Amino acid sequence: MQPTPDFDPAKLAKSLLRRSRQGALATLMAGSGDPYCSLVNLASHPDGSPILLISRLAVHTRNILADSRVSLMLDERAAGDPLEGARIMLSGRAEQAAANKDLLQRRYLSAHPSAEGFVSFKDFSFFLIRPTGTHLVAGFGRIIDLKPEQFLTDLTGAEDLLAAEEGAVEHMNADHRDAMNLYATKLLGGAAGDWRCTGCDPEGLDMQDGRTTLRLEFPERVTDGTGLRKMLVRLAGEARMKVDQSATD
């Protein structure tokens, strides 16, 4: 299936990965191989791969340690008939984090601040799902399989941006909550609220207000802190123009 002006499968899959905070995780029962499904919280790596924080006491964790193959169902949680909303079934392997634990913890806690209370428990560990593919269902006739390179964000050449991300997120949340609100309301059609930044990557900025999430996509790729600052200033200017236009209408 080819993208159309009103349907870009890769863009939709990327958005669902970034915006989802819960999903249904399917694992294989250790020993029997029977299917097992559980509800989990998740966040996203800068490339979009799902991050899990799970306990070794949980059945799904014991299953993963025996067989790392998993699938993860994410959906839009649309009002009305949930089958009318877009959803993806992500397949892959769940790997216990051996590197970049600070990054995974920071991004997970940005999405789930309440996890601060048990993130240090010895039985909890971070896992990263390495996708092998995804099955997207976005309505009648809009069903397509995507490869990882189609829905993950290429981080090549973005080392400077990744190094600057933590400071940029803190700065946005400390000093530019007004701009966050403008992005949400004027550029993304969201409701006014207490919007905060939970992460950024070469392709966009992730925002959250309570349980509501939004994805601010950049019109061009950014790869360093300077480029990110210029992009955010530019988008804030576009949002303020919409405010001015509304005032004169």
Secondary structure, DSSP 8 states (H G I E B T S, - for coil): ---BTTB-HHHHHHHHHHH--EEEEEEE-TTT--EEEEEEE-EE-TTS-EEEEEETTSHHHHHHHH--EEEEEEE---SS-GGGS-EEEEEEEEEE--S-HHHHHHHHHHH-GGGGGTTT-TTEEEEEEEEEEEEEE-STT-EEEE-HHHHS---TT-HHHHHHHHHHHHHHHHH-HHHHHHIIIIIS----S--EEEEEETTEEEEEETTEEEEEE-SS---SHHHHHHHHHHHHHHHHHHHHHHHH-
